[in-house]
Amino acid sequence: MDILALILLIIGGLNWGLVGLFDFNLVSFIFGSMSIISRIIYTLVSLGAIWSITFFFREHILSRYQLKESSR
């Protein structure tokens, strides 16, 4: 699941980079502006971003656990 979330974030990041640099939306170009497929892709990218937020908490929990273990 983590790999899939990262792939989706890369796709979204590249698309936003194209929008920012060249005013070119690749997803809209390929699938049409706000077509059902475009909306699905945007939704999947946002779900990948939401899932990726958990990376911060996992790292925090792991580092806290490792600190407790090393102090024993």
N, C-alpha and C positions, 0 to 999 in steps of 0.2 A: 504494500500500500504506500509506503514511503517513497519508493522509486516512482510509482505512478504519479504521486503528488508533485514530485520534483520535475518530472517530464511535463506535466501540465503547467507548472510555474515557468518553465523554460519557454514553452510555446507562448504563454501569455506575455512573458517579458520581452520576447523577440517581437511579438506583434505590437506591443506598446512602444518599443524602440522604433519600429518602422513608422508608427503613427507620429511619434514625437519628432523624428528626424526628417521624414519625407512626406508627412501627411498622407500616408498610405496604409490602409487597414487590410492586411492580407486575408483575414478571415472573411470580411465582407466581400473582398474581391473574388475569392474562390466560391463562397457559398451564397452570396447575396446579402444585401444590407438587412439585418434583423430578420432573416429567414428563420425557420424553425431549427435548422441545423446550426446556424450561427448562434442562436440563443442557447442551444444545447452546449456548444463549445464554450461559450462564455460562462455558462453555469458550471461546467466541469472544471474550468480554470479557477473559478472562485471557490469551489469546493476543495480543490487542491491547495489553494492558499489557506483556507480555513484549517485544513488538516495539518499543513506545515507549521501553523502556529504552535502546535503541540511539540514541535522540536525544541522550542525554548524551554518548555516545562520539563520535558524529559531530561535534557541536559542538566537543568537545575536540580532535579530530583536525584539523578545519578551522581552528580558531584557532591551533593549533600550526603548521600549514602556512603560514598567512598571516603569522605572525610571522617564520618563516624567509625567506619571499619578500621581506618588507619590509626585512629587514636586509641584503639583497644590494646 
